[in-house]
Amino acid sequence: MRISKAALLLGILGLLLTIVGCSQQITGIALPDPSRPPLVLAEDGHGIVAGFEDAPVRLEIFTEPQCQHCRELQADVGDQLAYHISAGDVQVTYRPLTFMDDDYDGYSSKVVNAMFLAAEPTDGEAASGAQFQRFVKDLWVNQQVGGPPFTGKELRAMAVGAGIPEGVADNVARQGEAVDVAEMESANFGFLLDIDPMQTGTPTVYDLGAGEKISVHDDDWLDKLVKP
């Protein structure tokens, strides 16, 4: 018996639809979206890594929430960093410091804790690396040097405004302890001293690939790094 081309085509289409339909029913651990820049903690637990592991440019940024030069850095290149993290050009490891606090429960500590909370998956939701970068920019651009810490409501509004999922933003707003600030401060300050023991300060941007400190006084420093 002959099968027409039309019938054969319909049969193939039906088989494909069946296969696709079955694949959609498989349950288990969801795989990460390969097009969505990841957000994870550094292996030592004291940094937050935003972006793809195979990004050609990998940076460490040492920053203090009350440092006005750090605010200027985020105002200047924060949006560009978010773009390049999304594009897969740049991976950024944030290593926060809190040396401008009088104690380990001050303004800077609250901001740093919010950063680590934003990096925690909550109720099956997780922020992307680019969303996290936008959140960091908002935290620094809205900096209140010497002022009261952000409220949970203010932190949540910035997180949602940066595109961070609602569940994660709610967790940020609750302000539970996400990191041992004293331990983190000691570790990150040690890393910073290793980079530059003579001119130790923030912001410090370190090129992990080249093994050198970047001069952020050059207005085009980021463009030069990602230039093909």
Secondary structure, DSSP 8 states (H G I E B T S, - for coil): ----HHHHHHHHHHHHHHHHHHHHT--S-----TTS--EEE-TTSS-EEES-TT-SEEEEEEE-TT-HHHHHHHHHHHHHHHHHHHHTSEEEEEEE--TTSSSTTSHHHHHHHHHHHHTS-BTTB---HHHHHHHHHHHHHT--TTS----HHHHHHHHHHTT--HHHHHHHHHT---S-HHHHHHHHHHHHHHH-SSS--SSEEEETTTTEEE-TTSTTHHHHHH--
